[in-house]
Amino acid sequence: MKKLEGYRGISLEKLLEANVTIGDRIKIIGENFTYEGILMPRAGVCDDKHIVIKLNNGYNIGVKVTPNIKIEVLKRIGKREIQRREVIKKQRNLPKVSIISTGGTIASRVDYKTGAVYPALTAEDLYYAVPELEEIAEIDAEILFSIFSENMTPKHWEKIAEKTSKKIEEGFRGIVIAHGTDTMGYTAAALSFALQKTPIPIVLVGSQRSSDRPSSDAAINLICAVTAARKAPFAEVVIVMHGSSSDEYCLAHRGTKVRKCHTSRRDAFQSINSEPLAKITVKGEIEMLTEKYNKRRSDRKVELKAKFDPKVALIKTYPGMTGEIIEFLTDKGYHGIVIEGTGLGHTPESMFPAIKRAIEEEIAIVMTSQCLWGRINMNVYRTGVELLNMGVIPGEDMLPETAYVKLMWTLAQTRNLEEVKRIMLTNIAGEINPRSSHKYFISNCKG
C-alpha cells in the first residue's frame, strides 16, 4: 500500500491495525519500552519485523515488532512540505556575496516518500533556512545544478569555474559554492587551477548531516562560509567546514591541500601537509593561521583556464599488482595516469614493463604516495630511481586527488611530456610545499 511503502508482513499488519500513514507521529508501546516519533518509510528489501521512526533528536531507530506491541497515533501529519518565507529581506547596505548551489547534503531535505536524503533545495532555500545570513551580506542565490557530488565530472568543474568567473566580474565581494562533501576536495582543486589569481575568496561549503537533523552542521558551515567570502583577507579557493566536533568554529582549508578524512564526523575535513588558512567563528571573527596566502584585491581580474582532459586515471598500487590496469589504460588511449604508490613513491617491479610502454607512447605518469603526510622521494631506493629513469614524474607532496586534477588540467593545455613535467613540478595554487614539516603531521594527528 502506498501510504505504508516499504512495509510488509507483521510490521505492515500492525501499522494497518493502528490506521497510520507515513509521516504520522506515533507512540510504540512494548513490554519494557515506549518510543515516540514520526513514522518513516522503509526500503522494500528490508525485513518485515521492524518499524522505523524518527525520534525528536533527529535520529531514526528501528523498533522490533512483537505480537503484544501497541501503536497509537499522536498526530496525523502525512507528507510534510518545506515551509518557505515569501520575501527575502535584503540589507542593501551590506557587501554582496554570491551563493551558487551545485547540490549535496547542505542543499538537501529528507524525502518523506522514500526516507532518503535528496538534493532538493535551491540556493535560495538555503538563504531562507539561515536568516543570520541577512546580517552578514546581501545574498544573491542561484542554482547551477543539483546533483550528488559523486556524479561530478570535469565538465561540471568547467561550468562552475565559468559561472564563478562571471560572478567575480559582476563585482561580488566573495563567492560561496554549496557542494556535496564526498568529492568537494576534487572540485576545490579543480577551481584552484581553473581560476588563477582570483581577487576574492572562493569558498566551497557542504554539510555532513542534513538540515532536518538537530546535529546538522549545515547552518554554521554556511554562516562561516559567507563570513569568509565577505570578510576574509585571503583571495584563494578554500573549503570551509567545521573545525571541531562541536559548533565552536570552522576552518578554511586551501583547496589543493584538503581531504575529507572521516565519513560522518562534522570536522571531517583536514589540511594535509599544510596548515589551515584561517579560523572562522559564528560571531564573524576571522583569525588567520598562516602568513602565506594570496591577499584580497580590489580589481575584478581573474585568469580563467577552465579546461580538463578527462582521459586521466588515478590508480592505487597494492601487493601482487601487475601492469594489467596500465596496459588497459594505454590500449584505451588514456593521456595520463596518476599512481598512488607505496611509501616514498614505489610500485611493484611487475608493473615496470607496462609503465615503460605507457611513457614510450607519450602517456604522462605521475607518482604520489598512499601516505597522507610527507612527500615522495624516488631517489632513496632502487625502485624509485628506476621509475624516475623511465620518465615517471614525481608528485612531491601533492595529494593523489590533487595531482589527478592537476594532471587533467595540465594535459588540457599541452600533451608535450617535457612541458607536462615542468607544469606538474611548478607550484601553481599552493599544491606543492617546498619542504615538508613534521608539525603538520603532529597537529593533524592529535587525539
N, C-alpha and C positions, 0 to 999 in steps of 0.2 A: 504494500500500500504506500502511496506517495507520501502521506503525512508522517509515515514512520520508516523512511528509507533506510535500508541497511540492516534493519532488524528482522529476525526470523525465529522460528522455534519458540522456546519457552519465554525468551525476553519479549518477543512480539506479542505473545498471548497475554502476558502481564500488563503490557502497555495498552493493549486493546481493552482489557478489563477496566482499566483506570480511565479510558477515553481521553488520552493525552495526545498532543501533537508536538513535533519537533519545535523547540523554541519556548515551550511552556515551562514555567517554574514549578518544580515538583518537589515533594518530600518522599524519600525512600526510607522505609522503616523496617529494620531487621531485628533479629533477636538481641543483638548486642551493639547496634549502631543506628544512628539516624543521620541522613545526609540531605541537604537541600541544595538545589542548583537548577540550571537550565538544561533541559533535555537536548542532547546533541545527537546528530545522525551518526551512523557507523558505516564503515566500508563493508560492502557485501561479502568480502572474503573472510571477515572476522567470524569468531564463534558466535553461537546463539545464546550464551549463558551470561552475558554482561550487558548492563545498561550504562551508557556514558552520560555523565552530567558535568556541566561547568560550574565549579564552586565560586563563591563570592570573591575568592582571592585570584581568580582568573585561570586556575589550573583545571584541567579535565581529569576526572577519575572514572574508572570502570567499577561498577558495583555488581558483584556476583548475584545472580538471581537464584533464589531458593523457593521451595513450594510455599513457605509461610511469609514471604516478603510482601509488604504492603506499599502501595503507591498512592499518594494523594496529590491532587492538583492545587497548588497555592495561588497561581495566577496564570491565566491564559494570555500568552504573549504572541505566539505564532512567529512568523518570519519577521525579524527586526530590520528596520530600514535605518540607514545612516542619516542622522539629523544634520541639516546644514543651515547656517545663517544666510539670510538673504543678501546682506550688504557687508562688504569688506570696508572696515574703517581704515582709511589710508592717511598716514601722517605725511602731508605733502612737504613738510619742512625737514624731513629726515632723508639721509642718503638712500639711493635706490639700489636694491640688491635683487638680482635675478635668480629665481629658483627654477631649475629645469628638471623635470621628473622623467626618469627612464624606467621606473618600476622598482621592484624589490619589496621587502617586508616593511620598510618605512613608508611605502605608498600602498599598503595593503590593509585589508579587513578580513575578518572571518566570513566565509561564505556559509550561511546557515542552511543552505541546501545540501552541501556536501560535508561541512565541518572542516574543510581545508582552508588554508590561508592563500588568498589570491591577490595579485596586483590589481586593485580595484579603485584606487584613489587617483585623482589628478593632483598636480602640484598645488592647485588652488585649494583643494580639500585639506592639504597639509597646513596651509595658512589658516584655514578655518579652525583646525583642530588645536592649534597652538597660538592663542591670542597674544601671548607675550611677544611674539614677533612684531606686533604693531608698535611696540615701544622701542624696537631696535632699528628698524629700517622700513622704508616703503617697499613693499614686496611686489615684484612682477612675477606672476606664477604662470608657467607654461608646461604642458606635457609634450615631450618629444616622441616617446613611445612608452609602452607599458609592458615590460617583459621580465621574466625571471633572469637573473644575472647569468645563470649558466647557459642561457641562449644568446648571450652577447657574441658578436662576431667583429672582425676588423672593420667591416662596413659600418657597423653601429658606432665604433670608435670614431671613424671618419665623420659621421653625421654629428656626433656630439661635439667634436672639435670644431666643425664648421659653424654649428649653432653658437657655441661659446665665443668664437671669434667675432661673430656678428654682434653679440651682446656686449663684448668689450668695446667695439667700435661705436655702439649706441650710447656709451657713457656710463654704464653701470659701475657702481662702487666696487662690487665684487660679484662673483658667480658661485651659486651653490647647485650641485648636481646630486639629486636623490637617486640612489643606486642600490641594488642588491649587494649584500656583503660577500657572497661566495667568490665572485670574480672582480670585486671592486679594486683589488690591487693591480690586476692586469689593466683595467681601464685607466687607473691613475697613472701608471707607467706610460700607457699609450698617449694620454693627453700631455704628459711631461715632454715627450718628444715631438708631438704634433703641434703644440702651442709653445713655441720657444720665445723667450724674452717677454713673457706676459707682464703687463704693467700693474696687474691687480691679482689678488688671491683667487684661485680657482679651487673650490672646496668640494670634495666628494663626501657624501654623508649617507649613512644607512642605519639600520637598526637590527639587532639580533633577535628581538622579540616584538611581535605585532602589537599595535597600539591598543588593541582591545584587552590586553593583559595589564594588570596593575604593576607588574615588574617590567613593563616596556621601557626601553631606553630611547624610543623614537623622539619624544618631545625634547628631552635635554640635549640629545645629539643635534637636533635641528636648531635649537636655540644657540648652542655653541658654534655651529657651522655658520649661521647667519651673522653672529657676532664677529667671527673671524673674517668673513667676507667683507664686513663693513669696516672693522677697526684694525685688523692685523697689519703690522708694518711690513710683512713679507709679501712678495709677489711671486708665488710659486704654486704649483699643483700640489695639493695636500689631501690627506684623508683625515677627517675629524670624527672621532668616536670616543666613547667612554674611556677614561684613563684609569679607572679602578672599578671594582665590582659594585661600589656604592654610587650615589648620584652627586659626588662632590665636584668633579671636574671632567673635562675632556682633554685629549691631547691631539695636536696637529702633527701628523707624520708626513714626511716628504714622500711624494708619490712614487718615487723609484726605490724607496728603501723600507717599504712596509709590507707586512704579511699578516693575514688572518691566521692566528695561532691556536684558536680554540673554536670548537664547533658551535658553542652556545653561550659562553660567558659574554657579559656585556663589555668587558675590557679585552676582547679577543684580538684586537689589532695592536701590533708592536712594531717599533722601528728595529730593523736588523742591520747590524754593523754601522749603526748611526744612532744619534740621539734624536728624540722628537724636536720639532722646531719650536713648539710653544705649548703652554698650558693655558686652558681657557675655562673660566668658571661661568656658572649660570647667571652670576651677578654682572657679567660683562667685563671682567678683568682678564687681561691677557699678559702672561709672563713669558717672555722669550727665554728659551732654554739653551740657545746657542747664538753665537755672533756670526755664524757662517750661513747667511741666507741672502737671497736676492731681494732688494728693497723695493717697496711700492713706488710707482712713478705716477706722474700726473698726465702723461701722454696716453694716447689710445692706440699705440702701435704694438702689434704682436706679429710674430713670424708664424704663419700657418703653413705647416708641412704635413697635411693630413692624408698620407698615403701609406698603406701597409701591404706587403706581399703575403698573401695567405698560404703560399706554398712553403711554409716553415713548420717544422715539427719539434716537439720537446719530448725527449725520451729519458728514462731513468735506467741506469745500469743496475744489475743485480748479479749475484753469484751464479755462474753457469750460463750467463747470457752469451749468445752467439751474434754474428753480424747479420742475421736474417732480417731484422727490422730495418737496418740501414740499407741493406740490399733492396728491400721492398720500396723504401722511400726514394732510393736512387732510380729504380725502374719506373716509378710513378712520376718522375720529373720534378721532384722537390728541389727547391733552390737553396735551402738552408736547414741545418739541424743543430739544435742546442742539446747537449748531453749533460745530464746530472750525473757527474762521475762520483767516484768514492774519494773521500779524504781530500788530498791536495789536488785532485783532478786526474783520476785514473779510470781506465776501463780494463776489462779482461783482455788478454792478448788475443783471444779468439775473435775479437771484434776488429783487430787491426787490418786484415785484408779488405773488409768492407769499407772501413773508414778511408783507407788509402785510395780505393777505387772511387769513392764519392768525391774526394778532393780533386782527384785527377779529372773528374767530369765536371769540374767547376762548381761544386756544391760547397758552400761555406759551412764549416763545422766549428762551433764554439763550445768550449769546455767550462762547466761550472761545477759546483760541489753540492752534494746532498746535505752537507753540514750547514746548519743555519748560520753560525758565526764563523768568522775568519775569512781567509781568502785562499784561492788556489795558488800553488807554486809547482809548476811542472818541471822545474829544474832539479828537484831534490832526488827523485828516484828514476831509474832507467825507463820505467813505463811512461812516465810523463815526458821525459826527454825524447823518446821515440815518437810520441804523439805530436810533440812540437815540430820535430823534423819532418813529419808528414804534412804539416801545414795547419794543424788544429790551432784555433785562435784561443788564447787563454782569456777567461772571462773575469779575471781579477776578483773583486769581492761582490760582484753583482749577484743578486738573487736569480735563480734559474728562470723564474717567470719574467723578471725584468729583462734579462738577456734575450729571452724568447721574443718579447715585444720589440726590443731594440733591433734585433736582427730582422724582424719583419719590416720595421720602419727603414732600416738601412738598405735592405735589398729592393725596396720600392724606389730607391734613389739611384742605386748602382748595382751591377752584377759583377764588376771587376773585383776579384778576390783581394788584391792588394789594397784597393780603396775601401772595401768592406772591412778588412782588418784594421786599417787606420781609424775608421769611424768607430768601430766596436771598442777600440782601445782609447778613445777620446772621451773624457768626462763631459757629457753634454748637459745633463739635468740632475747632477748630484748622485748619479747611479754608481760611480766609482770613487772610493776614498783612496787618496794617495798612499795611505798606510793604515794598517789595522790597529785597533786599540782594544786591550782586554777590558777596559771599563764598560764597553757596550755589552759584552757578554755577561759581566758581573751584574750590571744594573738590570738587565733583562731577565736574569735567572734568579733574582731574589724571590724567596718564597716558593 
